[in-house]
Amino acid sequence: MLMAVSGMVPAGKEELDPALNAIQSLIAVRKRDGWKIALFQNTPAAWHGRPEDSKQLTEELRKALQPQPKA
């Protein structure tokens, strides 16, 4: 099982739109011929009643968008 979060910058914009943040889950199973996706789910990260959690996720995603320094 793999869980991830995602955010999107709408076309023509430069900033993340917090309303588009999502939580993704993927379950993979190994078969004789290799790994196969058994389930993929994309759920809006609405955080109903928890605005601070929504802000925190958006800030984490904004940081991930920043150019990384070269080693």
PDB file of N, CA, C and O in Angstrom:
ATOM      1  N   MET A   1       0.844  -1.167   0.000  1.00  0.00           N
ATOM      2  CA  MET A   1       0.000   0.000   0.000  1.00  0.00           C
ATOM      3  C   MET A   1       0.891   1.232   0.000  1.00  0.00           C
ATOM      4  O   MET A   1       1.883   1.299   0.726  1.00  0.00           O
ATOM      5  N   LEU A   2       0.526   2.198  -0.820  1.00  0.00           N
ATOM      6  CA  LEU A   2       1.232   3.462  -0.909  1.00  0.00           C
ATOM      7  C   LEU A   2       0.211   4.573  -0.713  1.00  0.00           C
ATOM      8  O   LEU A   2      -0.850   4.568  -1.336  1.00  0.00           O
ATOM      9  N   MET A   3       0.534   5.519   0.151  1.00  0.00           N
ATOM     10  CA  MET A   3      -0.324   6.682   0.337  1.00  0.00           C
ATOM     11  C   MET A   3       0.489   7.924   0.028  1.00  0.00           C
ATOM     12  O   MET A   3       1.675   7.997   0.349  1.00  0.00           O
ATOM     13  N   ALA A   4      -0.161   8.907  -0.602  1.00  0.00           N
ATOM     14  CA  ALA A   4       0.519  10.144  -0.987  1.00  0.00           C
ATOM     15  C   ALA A   4      -0.472  11.293  -0.926  1.00  0.00           C
ATOM     16  O   ALA A   4      -1.685  11.096  -0.864  1.00  0.00           O
ATOM     17  N   VAL A   5       0.076  12.492  -0.946  1.00  0.00           N
ATOM     18  CA  VAL A   5      -0.750  13.688  -1.054  1.00  0.00           C
ATOM     19  C   VAL A   5      -0.348  14.415  -2.321  1.00  0.00           C
ATOM     20  O   VAL A   5       0.791  14.302  -2.776  1.00  0.00           O
ATOM     21  N   SER A   6      -1.277  15.157  -2.888  1.00  0.00           N
ATOM     22  CA  SER A   6      -0.964  15.910  -4.098  1.00  0.00           C
ATOM     23  C   SER A   6      -1.679  17.253  -4.071  1.00  0.00           C
ATOM     24  O   SER A   6      -2.691  17.435  -3.394  1.00  0.00           O
ATOM     25  N   GLY A   7      -1.124  18.170  -4.822  1.00  0.00           N
ATOM     26  CA  GLY A   7      -1.731  19.473  -5.005  1.00  0.00           C
ATOM     27  C   GLY A   7      -1.569  19.860  -6.463  1.00  0.00           C
ATOM     28  O   GLY A   7      -0.737  19.298  -7.176  1.00  0.00           O
ATOM     29  N   MET A   8      -2.363  20.818  -6.898  1.00  0.00           N
ATOM     30  CA  MET A   8      -2.290  21.226  -8.301  1.00  0.00           C
ATOM     31  C   MET A   8      -2.241  22.742  -8.421  1.00  0.00           C
ATOM     32  O   MET A   8      -2.870  23.479  -7.662  1.00  0.00           O
ATOM     33  N   VAL A   9      -1.469  23.171  -9.403  1.00  0.00           N
ATOM     34  CA  VAL A   9      -1.438  24.566  -9.805  1.00  0.00           C
ATOM     35  C   VAL A   9      -2.300  24.639 -11.062  1.00  0.00           C
ATOM     36  O   VAL A   9      -1.934  24.061 -12.086  1.00  0.00           O
ATOM     37  N   PRO A  10      -3.438  25.336 -11.009  1.00  0.00           N
ATOM     38  CA  PRO A  10      -4.305  25.406 -12.187  1.00  0.00           C
ATOM     39  C   PRO A  10      -3.604  26.083 -13.369  1.00  0.00           C
ATOM     40  O   PRO A  10      -2.698  26.897 -13.189  1.00  0.00           O
ATOM     41  N   ALA A  11      -4.038  25.735 -14.563  1.00  0.00           N
ATOM     42  CA  ALA A  11      -3.490  26.335 -15.787  1.00  0.00           C
ATOM     43  C   ALA A  11      -3.622  27.850 -15.719  1.00  0.00           C
ATOM     44  O   ALA A  11      -4.673  28.382 -15.360  1.00  0.00           O
ATOM     45  N   GLY A  12      -2.542  28.531 -16.069  1.00  0.00           N
ATOM     46  CA  GLY A  12      -2.538  29.984 -16.072  1.00  0.00           C
ATOM     47  C   GLY A  12      -2.280  30.613 -14.716  1.00  0.00           C
ATOM     48  O   GLY A  12      -2.254  31.838 -14.603  1.00  0.00           O
ATOM     49  N   LYS A  13      -2.089  29.806 -13.690  1.00  0.00           N
ATOM     50  CA  LYS A  13      -1.827  30.298 -12.334  1.00  0.00           C
ATOM     51  C   LYS A  13      -0.403  29.936 -11.928  1.00  0.00           C
ATOM     52  O   LYS A  13       0.264  29.148 -12.598  1.00  0.00           O
ATOM     53  N   GLU A  14       0.050  30.520 -10.826  1.00  0.00           N
ATOM     54  CA  GLU A  14       1.400  30.234 -10.326  1.00  0.00           C
ATOM     55  C   GLU A  14       1.401  29.652  -8.928  1.00  0.00           C
ATOM     56  O   GLU A  14       2.448  29.242  -8.426  1.00  0.00           O
ATOM     57  N   GLU A  15       0.239  29.611  -8.296  1.00  0.00           N
ATOM     58  CA  GLU A  15       0.144  29.125  -6.919  1.00  0.00           C
ATOM     59  C   GLU A  15      -0.766  27.902  -6.845  1.00  0.00           C
ATOM     60  O   GLU A  15      -1.674  27.729  -7.659  1.00  0.00           O
ATOM     61  N   LEU A  16      -0.499  27.061  -5.849  1.00  0.00           N
ATOM     62  CA  LEU A  16      -1.365  25.921  -5.574  1.00  0.00           C
ATOM     63  C   LEU A  16      -2.761  26.414  -5.217  1.00  0.00           C
ATOM     64  O   LEU A  16      -2.920  27.464  -4.594  1.00  0.00           O
ATOM     65  N   ASP A  17      -3.758  25.656  -5.612  1.00  0.00           N
ATOM     66  CA  ASP A  17      -5.131  25.916  -5.195  1.00  0.00           C
ATOM     67  C   ASP A  17      -5.461  24.899  -4.107  1.00  0.00           C
ATOM     68  O   ASP A  17      -5.635  23.720  -4.416  1.00  0.00           O
ATOM     69  N   PRO A  18      -5.552  25.317  -2.833  1.00  0.00           N
ATOM     70  CA  PRO A  18      -5.807  24.374  -1.744  1.00  0.00           C
ATOM     71  C   PRO A  18      -7.069  23.534  -1.944  1.00  0.00           C
ATOM     72  O   PRO A  18      -7.158  22.425  -1.419  1.00  0.00           O
ATOM     73  N   ALA A  19      -8.036  24.045  -2.691  1.00  0.00           N
ATOM     74  CA  ALA A  19      -9.265  23.282  -2.932  1.00  0.00           C
ATOM     75  C   ALA A  19      -9.006  22.045  -3.790  1.00  0.00           C
ATOM     76  O   ALA A  19      -9.849  21.150  -3.855  1.00  0.00           O
ATOM     77  N   LEU A  20      -7.846  21.987  -4.449  1.00  0.00           N
ATOM     78  CA  LEU A  20      -7.513  20.854  -5.314  1.00  0.00           C
ATOM     79  C   LEU A  20      -6.582  19.842  -4.652  1.00  0.00           C
ATOM     80  O   LEU A  20      -6.208  18.851  -5.281  1.00  0.00           O
ATOM     81  N   ASN A  21      -6.200  20.072  -3.390  1.00  0.00           N
ATOM     82  CA  ASN A  21      -5.353  19.106  -2.679  1.00  0.00           C
ATOM     83  C   ASN A  21      -6.085  17.773  -2.564  1.00  0.00           C
ATOM     84  O   ASN A  21      -7.307  17.735  -2.421  1.00  0.00           O
ATOM     85  N   ALA A  22      -5.328  16.686  -2.628  1.00  0.00           N
ATOM     86  CA  ALA A  22      -5.941  15.358  -2.580  1.00  0.00           C
ATOM     87  C   ALA A  22      -5.050  14.386  -1.821  1.00  0.00           C
ATOM     88  O   ALA A  22      -3.841  14.583  -1.692  1.00  0.00           O
ATOM     89  N   ILE A  23      -5.679  13.345  -1.330  1.00  0.00           N
ATOM     90  CA  ILE A  23      -4.980  12.227  -0.690  1.00  0.00           C
ATOM     91  C   ILE A  23      -5.180  11.031  -1.607  1.00  0.00           C
ATOM     92  O   ILE A  23      -6.302  10.726  -2.012  1.00  0.00           O
ATOM     93  N   GLN A  24      -4.077  10.354  -1.934  1.00  0.00           N
ATOM     94  CA  GLN A  24      -4.148   9.237  -2.860  1.00  0.00           C
ATOM     95  C   GLN A  24      -3.691   7.961  -2.179  1.00  0.00           C
ATOM     96  O   GLN A  24      -2.750   7.959  -1.386  1.00  0.00           O
ATOM     97  N   SER A  25      -4.377   6.879  -2.505  1.00  0.00           N
ATOM     98  CA  SER A  25      -4.028   5.551  -1.987  1.00  0.00           C
ATOM     99  C   SER A  25      -3.903   4.599  -3.165  1.00  0.00           C
ATOM    100  O   SER A  25      -4.709   4.633  -4.095  1.00  0.00           O
ATOM    101  N   LEU A  26      -2.886   3.752  -3.115  1.00  0.00           N
ATOM    102  CA  LEU A  26      -2.675   2.761  -4.160  1.00  0.00           C
ATOM    103  C   LEU A  26      -2.356   1.433  -3.484  1.00  0.00           C
ATOM    104  O   LEU A  26      -1.525   1.367  -2.578  1.00  0.00           O
ATOM    105  N   ILE A  27      -3.017   0.396  -3.930  1.00  0.00           N
ATOM    106  CA  ILE A  27      -2.708  -0.956  -3.457  1.00  0.00           C
ATOM    107  C   ILE A  27      -2.255  -1.760  -4.658  1.00  0.00           C
ATOM    108  O   ILE A  27      -2.950  -1.836  -5.671  1.00  0.00           O
ATOM    109  N   ALA A  28      -1.085  -2.355  -4.535  1.00  0.00           N
ATOM    110  CA  ALA A  28      -0.524  -3.183  -5.605  1.00  0.00           C
ATOM    111  C   ALA A  28      -0.380  -4.616  -5.101  1.00  0.00           C
ATOM    112  O   ALA A  28      -0.107  -4.853  -3.924  1.00  0.00           O
ATOM    113  N   VAL A  29      -0.565  -5.553  -6.006  1.00  0.00           N
ATOM    114  CA  VAL A  29      -0.388  -6.965  -5.671  1.00  0.00           C
ATOM    115  C   VAL A  29       0.598  -7.580  -6.664  1.00  0.00           C
ATOM    116  O   VAL A  29       0.631  -7.218  -7.840  1.00  0.00           O
ATOM    117  N   ARG A  30       1.392  -8.508  -6.163  1.00  0.00           N
ATOM    118  CA  ARG A  30       2.351  -9.177  -7.041  1.00  0.00           C
ATOM    119  C   ARG A  30       1.708 -10.428  -7.610  1.00  0.00           C
ATOM    120  O   ARG A  30       1.227 -11.289  -6.874  1.00  0.00           O
ATOM    121  N   LYS A  31       1.709 -10.511  -8.916  1.00  0.00           N
ATOM    122  CA  LYS A  31       1.188 -11.678  -9.634  1.00  0.00           C
ATOM    123  C   LYS A  31       2.375 -12.390 -10.280  1.00  0.00           C
ATOM    124  O   LYS A  31       3.510 -11.923 -10.192  1.00  0.00           O
ATOM    125  N   ARG A  32       2.109 -13.504 -10.918  1.00  0.00           N
ATOM    126  CA  ARG A  32       3.188 -14.242 -11.573  1.00  0.00           C
ATOM    127  C   ARG A  32       3.914 -13.400 -12.610  1.00  0.00           C
ATOM    128  O   ARG A  32       5.126 -13.527 -12.784  1.00  0.00           O
ATOM    129  N   ASP A  33       3.167 -12.537 -13.302  1.00  0.00           N
ATOM    130  CA  ASP A  33       3.781 -11.744 -14.372  1.00  0.00           C
ATOM    131  C   ASP A  33       4.174 -10.344 -13.920  1.00  0.00           C
ATOM    132  O   ASP A  33       4.425  -9.481 -14.760  1.00  0.00           O
ATOM    133  N   GLY A  34       4.235 -10.096 -12.607  1.00  0.00           N
ATOM    134  CA  GLY A  34       4.700  -8.804 -12.097  1.00  0.00           C
ATOM    135  C   GLY A  34       3.663  -8.128 -11.217  1.00  0.00           C
ATOM    136  O   GLY A  34       2.639  -8.713 -10.865  1.00  0.00           O
ATOM    137  N   TRP A  35       3.952  -6.891 -10.875  1.00  0.00           N
ATOM    138  CA  TRP A  35       3.077  -6.108 -10.011  1.00  0.00           C
ATOM    139  C   TRP A  35       1.904  -5.543 -10.799  1.00  0.00           C
ATOM    140  O   TRP A  35       2.054  -5.108 -11.941  1.00  0.00           O
ATOM    141  N   LYS A  36       0.739  -5.558 -10.172  1.00  0.00           N
ATOM    142  CA  LYS A  36      -0.482  -5.019 -10.773  1.00  0.00           C
ATOM    143  C   LYS A  36      -1.170  -4.104  -9.763  1.00  0.00           C
ATOM    144  O   LYS A  36      -1.159  -4.375  -8.562  1.00  0.00           O
ATOM    145  N   ILE A  37      -1.767  -3.023 -10.254  1.00  0.00           N
ATOM    146  CA  ILE A  37      -2.534  -2.139  -9.380  1.00  0.00           C
ATOM    147  C   ILE A  37      -3.893  -2.773  -9.126  1.00  0.00           C
ATOM    148  O   ILE A  37      -4.631  -3.084 -10.061  1.00  0.00           O
ATOM    149  N   ALA A  38      -4.215  -2.959  -7.846  1.00  0.00           N
ATOM    150  CA  ALA A  38      -5.500  -3.529  -7.472  1.00  0.00           C
ATOM    151  C   ALA A  38      -6.512  -2.429  -7.155  1.00  0.00           C
ATOM    152  O   ALA A  38      -7.712  -2.601  -7.368  1.00  0.00           O
ATOM    153  N   LEU A  39      -6.021  -1.302  -6.647  1.00  0.00           N
ATOM    154  CA  LEU A  39      -6.920  -0.204  -6.293  1.00  0.00           C
ATOM    155  C   LEU A  39      -6.158   1.104  -6.342  1.00  0.00           C
ATOM    156  O   LEU A  39      -5.025   1.187  -5.869  1.00  0.00           O
ATOM    157  N   PHE A  40      -6.775   2.123  -6.910  1.00  0.00           N
ATOM    158  CA  PHE A  40      -6.244   3.483  -6.840  1.00  0.00           C
ATOM    159  C   PHE A  40      -7.405   4.377  -6.456  1.00  0.00           C
ATOM    160  O   PHE A  40      -8.467   4.340  -7.077  1.00  0.00           O
ATOM    161  N   GLN A  41      -7.194   5.185  -5.422  1.00  0.00           N
ATOM    162  CA  GLN A  41      -8.238   6.088  -4.955  1.00  0.00           C
ATOM    163  C   GLN A  41      -7.664   7.482  -4.798  1.00  0.00           C
ATOM    164  O   GLN A  41      -6.584   7.657  -4.235  1.00  0.00           O
ATOM    165  N   ASN A  42      -8.382   8.467  -5.291  1.00  0.00           N
ATOM    166  CA  ASN A  42      -8.005   9.873  -5.198  1.00  0.00           C
ATOM    167  C   ASN A  42      -9.146  10.588  -4.474  1.00  0.00           C
ATOM    168  O   ASN A  42     -10.252  10.694  -5.006  1.00  0.00           O
ATOM    169  N   THR A  43      -8.880  11.078  -3.264  1.00  0.00           N
ATOM    170  CA  THR A  43      -9.910  11.688  -2.439  1.00  0.00           C
ATOM    171  C   THR A  43      -9.550  13.139  -2.153  1.00  0.00           C
ATOM    172  O   THR A  43      -8.420  13.419  -1.753  1.00  0.00           O
ATOM    173  N   PRO A  44     -10.483  14.071  -2.348  1.00  0.00           N
ATOM    174  CA  PRO A  44     -10.196  15.461  -1.992  1.00  0.00           C
ATOM    175  C   PRO A  44      -9.772  15.574  -0.530  1.00  0.00           C
ATOM    176  O   PRO A  44     -10.369  14.953   0.351  1.00  0.00           O
ATOM    177  N   ALA A  45      -8.743  16.366  -0.286  1.00  0.00           N
ATOM    178  CA  ALA A  45      -8.261  16.578   1.093  1.00  0.00           C
ATOM    179  C   ALA A  45      -9.038  17.756   1.683  1.00  0.00           C
ATOM    180  O   ALA A  45      -8.497  18.854   1.820  1.00  0.00           O
ATOM    181  N   ALA A  46     -10.290  17.528   2.026  1.00  0.00           N
ATOM    182  CA  ALA A  46     -11.173  18.605   2.470  1.00  0.00           C
ATOM    183  C   ALA A  46     -10.895  19.035   3.911  1.00  0.00           C
ATOM    184  O   ALA A  46     -11.073  20.206   4.245  1.00  0.00           O
ATOM    185  N   TRP A  47     -10.468  18.123   4.755  1.00  0.00           N
ATOM    186  CA  TRP A  47     -10.162  18.426   6.155  1.00  0.00           C
ATOM    187  C   TRP A  47     -11.305  19.201   6.829  1.00  0.00           C
ATOM    188  O   TRP A  47     -11.064  20.205   7.499  1.00  0.00           O
ATOM    189  N   HIS A  48     -12.517  18.745   6.655  1.00  0.00           N
ATOM    190  CA  HIS A  48     -13.699  19.402   7.221  1.00  0.00           C
ATOM    191  C   HIS A  48     -13.507  19.691   8.709  1.00  0.00           C
ATOM    192  O   HIS A  48     -13.211  18.791   9.495  1.00  0.00           O
ATOM    193  N   GLY A  49     -13.678  20.944   9.077  1.00  0.00           N
ATOM    194  CA  GLY A  49     -13.569  21.336  10.482  1.00  0.00           C
ATOM    195  C   GLY A  49     -12.151  21.403  11.002  1.00  0.00           C
ATOM    196  O   GLY A  49     -11.948  21.623  12.196  1.00  0.00           O
ATOM    197  N   ARG A  50     -11.153  21.218  10.135  1.00  0.00           N
ATOM    198  CA  ARG A  50      -9.757  21.245  10.561  1.00  0.00           C
ATOM    199  C   ARG A  50      -8.954  22.165   9.645  1.00  0.00           C
ATOM    200  O   ARG A  50      -8.070  21.692   8.930  1.00  0.00           O
ATOM    201  N   PRO A  51      -9.241  23.471   9.649  1.00  0.00           N
ATOM    202  CA  PRO A  51      -8.567  24.388   8.716  1.00  0.00           C
ATOM    203  C   PRO A  51      -7.059  24.441   8.893  1.00  0.00           C
ATOM    204  O   PRO A  51      -6.340  24.669   7.921  1.00  0.00           O
ATOM    205  N   GLU A  52      -6.564  24.237  10.102  1.00  0.00           N
ATOM    206  CA  GLU A  52      -5.110  24.265  10.320  1.00  0.00           C
ATOM    207  C   GLU A  52      -4.430  23.101   9.612  1.00  0.00           C
ATOM    208  O   GLU A  52      -3.326  23.259   9.089  1.00  0.00           O
ATOM    209  N   ASP A  53      -5.069  21.935   9.586  1.00  0.00           N
ATOM    210  CA  ASP A  53      -4.497  20.787   8.873  1.00  0.00           C
ATOM    211  C   ASP A  53      -4.458  21.053   7.378  1.00  0.00           C
ATOM    212  O   ASP A  53      -3.500  20.677   6.703  1.00  0.00           O
ATOM    213  N   SER A  54      -5.500  21.701   6.856  1.00  0.00           N
ATOM    214  CA  SER A  54      -5.527  22.059   5.441  1.00  0.00           C
ATOM    215  C   SER A  54      -4.397  23.029   5.105  1.00  0.00           C
ATOM    216  O   SER A  54      -3.710  22.859   4.098  1.00  0.00           O
ATOM    217  N   LYS A  55      -4.207  24.041   5.941  1.00  0.00           N
ATOM    218  CA  LYS A  55      -3.122  25.007   5.725  1.00  0.00           C
ATOM    219  C   LYS A  55      -1.762  24.328   5.778  1.00  0.00           C
ATOM    220  O   LYS A  55      -0.889  24.613   4.959  1.00  0.00           O
ATOM    221  N   GLN A  56      -1.582  23.424   6.745  1.00  0.00           N
ATOM    222  CA  GLN A  56      -0.297  22.734   6.895  1.00  0.00           C
ATOM    223  C   GLN A  56       0.017  21.899   5.652  1.00  0.00           C
ATOM    224  O   GLN A  56       1.147  21.915   5.164  1.00  0.00           O
ATOM    225  N   LEU A  57      -0.973  21.173   5.142  1.00  0.00           N
ATOM    226  CA  LEU A  57      -0.747  20.365   3.939  1.00  0.00           C
ATOM    227  C   LEU A  57      -0.372  21.258   2.758  1.00  0.00           C
ATOM    228  O   LEU A  57       0.553  20.941   2.010  1.00  0.00           O
ATOM    229  N   THR A  58      -1.083  22.368   2.589  1.00  0.00           N
ATOM    230  CA  THR A  58      -0.786  23.273   1.482  1.00  0.00           C
ATOM    231  C   THR A  58       0.629  23.829   1.590  1.00  0.00           C
ATOM    232  O   THR A  58       1.320  23.951   0.579  1.00  0.00           O
ATOM    233  N   GLU A  59       1.069  24.169   2.800  1.00  0.00           N
ATOM    234  CA  GLU A  59       2.434  24.678   2.984  1.00  0.00           C
ATOM    235  C   GLU A  59       3.476  23.615   2.665  1.00  0.00           C
ATOM    236  O   GLU A  59       4.499  23.916   2.050  1.00  0.00           O
ATOM    237  N   GLU A  60       3.226  22.373   3.079  1.00  0.00           N
ATOM    238  CA  GLU A  60       4.150  21.279   2.757  1.00  0.00           C
ATOM    239  C   GLU A  60       4.258  21.102   1.239  1.00  0.00           C
ATOM    240  O   GLU A  60       5.350  20.903   0.708  1.00  0.00           O
ATOM    241  N   LEU A  61       3.130  21.176   0.557  1.00  0.00           N
ATOM    242  CA  LEU A  61       3.141  21.024  -0.895  1.00  0.00           C
ATOM    243  C   LEU A  61       3.845  22.206  -1.566  1.00  0.00           C
ATOM    244  O   LEU A  61       4.558  22.020  -2.553  1.00  0.00           O
ATOM    245  N   ARG A  62       3.652  23.416  -1.044  1.00  0.00           N
ATOM    246  CA  ARG A  62       4.342  24.591  -1.603  1.00  0.00           C
ATOM    247  C   ARG A  62       5.848  24.439  -1.478  1.00  0.00           C
ATOM    248  O   ARG A  62       6.587  24.758  -2.409  1.00  0.00           O
ATOM    249  N   LYS A  63       6.310  23.950  -0.322  1.00  0.00           N
ATOM    250  CA  LYS A  63       7.739  23.734  -0.133  1.00  0.00           C
ATOM    251  C   LYS A  63       8.283  22.716  -1.129  1.00  0.00           C
ATOM    252  O   LYS A  63       9.397  22.866  -1.632  1.00  0.00           O
ATOM    253  N   ALA A  64       7.497  21.682  -1.412  1.00  0.00           N
ATOM    254  CA  ALA A  64       7.929  20.644  -2.356  1.00  0.00           C
ATOM    255  C   ALA A  64       8.037  21.210  -3.777  1.00  0.00           C
ATOM    256  O   ALA A  64       8.798  20.685  -4.589  1.00  0.00           O
ATOM    257  N   LEU A  65       7.296  22.258  -4.083  1.00  0.00           N
ATOM    258  CA  LEU A  65       7.357  22.877  -5.405  1.00  0.00           C
ATOM    259  C   LEU A  65       8.588  23.748  -5.597  1.00  0.00           C
ATOM    260  O   LEU A  65       8.959  24.044  -6.733  1.00  0.00           O
ATOM    261  N   GLN A  66       9.215  24.155  -4.533  1.00  0.00           N
ATOM    262  CA  GLN A  66      10.375  25.038  -4.623  1.00  0.00           C
ATOM    263  C   GLN A  66      11.552  24.309  -5.275  1.00  0.00           C
ATOM    264  O   GLN A  66      11.760  23.122  -5.024  1.00  0.00           O
ATOM    265  N   PRO A  67      12.315  25.008  -6.106  1.00  0.00           N
ATOM    266  CA  PRO A  67      13.502  24.393  -6.705  1.00  0.00           C
ATOM    267  C   PRO A  67      14.448  23.892  -5.614  1.00  0.00           C
ATOM    268  O   PRO A  67      14.692  24.576  -4.620  1.00  0.00           O
ATOM    269  N   GLN A  68      14.965  22.704  -5.818  1.00  0.00           N
ATOM    270  CA  GLN A  68      15.888  22.106  -4.855  1.00  0.00           C
ATOM    271  C   GLN A  68      17.317  22.518  -5.191  1.00  0.00           C
ATOM    272  O   GLN A  68      17.691  22.533  -6.364  1.00  0.00           O
ATOM    273  N   PRO A  69      18.129  22.856  -4.174  1.00  0.00           N
ATOM    274  CA  PRO A  69      19.525  23.205  -4.447  1.00  0.00           C
ATOM    275  C   PRO A  69      20.279  22.014  -5.012  1.00  0.00           C
ATOM    276  O   PRO A  69      20.048  20.873  -4.612  1.00  0.00           O
ATOM    277  N   LYS A  70      21.186  22.287  -5.949  1.00  0.00           N
ATOM    278  CA  LYS A  70      21.981  21.224  -6.539  1.00  0.00           C
ATOM    279  C   LYS A  70      23.103  20.831  -5.595  1.00  0.00           C
ATOM    280  O   LYS A  70      23.682  21.675  -4.911  1.00  0.00           O
ATOM    281  N   ALA A  71      23.396  19.560  -5.568  1.00  0.00           N
ATOM    282  CA  ALA A  71      24.434  19.047  -4.654  1.00  0.00           C
ATOM    283  C   ALA A  71      25.813  19.315  -5.182  1.00  0.00           C
ATOM    284  O   ALA A  71      26.800  18.953  -4.543  1.00  0.00           O
TER     285      ALA A  71
END
